[in-house]
Amino acid sequence: MSRTRSRTAPLDPACVAAVDLARSAIEENVRPDEVGEHLGVEGEGERVVTHYFVCLDRAYRGWRWAVTVARASRARNVTVSEVVLLPGAGALLPPEWVPWSERLRPGDLGVGDLLPTAADDDRLAPGYTETEDDSDPQMILEYGLGRARVLSPIGRDRAVRRWHSGDSGPHTPLAHAAPAQCSTCGFYWPLAGVLGAGFGVCTNEYAPDDGRVVAADHGCGAHSEAAVLPHQVEPTSPILDDLAYDHLPEESAEADMAGSVDETDAEPLGHS
């Protein structure tokens, strides 16, 4: 049994010699200083050759110009088929494209946006649509009667880990500085079902987590039983010291008293 050998088409001499034609095709769309030296040729097929040139554009370092030229059968003139810019070794390339469903992050959903859920989403499980007369009403309510799918144990565990390790969990500076845990706060409303053992909703309008799910061991300064310490007034030093007096020598005291009233220079008071 003989092997099948692939035959490579020989390079057409006229197409190989069309270096100036290929360069001029690039310069029709870009500046001449953006086209560098000729890197070589590569055969694409019968009478079809691609010329490569260095790209000198600073925004496309590592890229190269590729000009494909061809010659028709029994024709003398070579024509340009395509001019493209291709990445070379060390070229800066964009990251691999990722579908939008995998790039979506919490908080990206805006007003009017729709986020369809895959049929095999492991966070959801089929809901119960038929029940018998002797079924537990609490169980029916818990499993979502009338809903096509409900939260699965996997989805519940992911939510528990996400909520407990997030900003509304116990491992935050706000919770560490709180006077007590949310589970002892009057504004804490526990969730229904199995999640109620560890999570609830904050109903204090002045709390930073108002209307949000918080962990039972979370906490903040708006606790319903937070005590306010009385304001401690510290006395300040008096500006005028009226509690003490100065001791003066007796001689200076008598001189001051004698000189304070002079009978000879006294002005008349207007009566005899």
Sequence and secondary structure as in RCSB ss.txt:
>XXXX:A:sequence
MSRTRSRTAPLDPACVAAVDLARSAIEENVRPDEVGEHLGVEGEGERVVTHYFVCLDRAYRGWRWAVTVARASRA
RNVTVSEVVLLPGAGALLPPEWVPWSERLRPGDLGVGDLLPTAADDDRLAPGYTETEDDSDPQMILEYGLGRARV
LSPIGRDRAVRRWHSGDSGPHTPLAHAAPAQCSTCGFYWPLAGVLGAGFGVCTNEYAPDDGRVVAADHGCGAHSE
AAVLPHQVEPTSPILDDLAYDHLPEESAEADMAGSVDETDAEPLGHS
>XXXX:A:secstr
            HHHHTTHHHHHHHHHTTS GGGEEEEEEEEEEETTEEEEEEEE  GGGTTEEEEEEEE  TT 
   EEEEEEEEE TT         HHHH  TT   TT      TT TTEEE      TTS HHHHHHTTTT SEE
E HHHHHHHHHHHHTSTTSSSSHHHHT SS GGG TTEEE SGGGGGTEEEE  TTSTTBTSEEETT   TT TT
             SS  S      HHHHHHHHHHH  STT    S  
